[in-house]
């Protein structure tokens, strides 16, 4: 699942906690979460609260949605054993 943050105008601590809860619930269902388009303002809040730290460490945060889609396609291709274009 790609969470597109580029159209989010602002995020506060409450919103960041809701986002963290959503990520945790998805991951518990074995859904890989990718995040794209985090602005510097979002990043400040998310970093301060430790939200998505493991996603950043694992290379699952992308500057834009096309980059996240490319990664997701490659991931699906690797899981299927065939390249996905």
WOBEL-V113609 format. One record per residue. N is the residue number from 1. PSI is psi as a letter, one per 30 degrees, with the letter a starting at -180 (* if undefined). D_LAST is the distance of its C-alpha to the last C-alpha in whole Angstrom. Layout:
BEGIN
N&PSI&D_LAST, N&PSI&D_LAST
END
This chain:
BEGIN
1&k&18, 2&k&17, 3&j&21, 4&j&21, 5&f&24, 6&f&24, 7&g&26, 8&j&29, 9&e&32, 10&l&34, 11&k&34, 12&a&37, 13&e&38, 14&e&38, 15&e&34, 16&e&33, 17&e&35, 18&e&33, 19&e&30, 20&e&31, 21&e&32, 22&e&29, 23&e&27, 24&e&29, 25&e&29, 26&e&25, 27&e&25, 28&f&28, 29&g&26, 30&h&23, 31&k&21, 32&k&19, 33&k&20, 34&k&18, 35&k&20, 36&l&20, 37&h&22, 38&k&25, 39&l&28, 40&e&31, 41&e&33, 42&e&31, 43&e&30, 44&e&34, 45&e&35, 46&e&32, 47&e&33, 48&e&37, 49&f&36, 50&g&34, 51&k&31, 52&g&28, 53&e&29, 54&e&27, 55&e&24, 56&e&25, 57&e&26, 58&g&23, 59&h&21, 60&g&19, 61&k&21, 62&l&19, 63&f&20, 64&l&18, 65&e&16, 66&e&13, 67&e&13, 68&e&14, 69&e&10, 70&e&8, 71&e&11, 72&e&11, 73&e&7, 74&e&8, 75&e&11, 76&e&10, 77&e&8, 78&e&12, 79&e&14, 80&f&13, 81&g&13, 82&k&10, 83&k&6, 84&k&4, 85&*&0
END
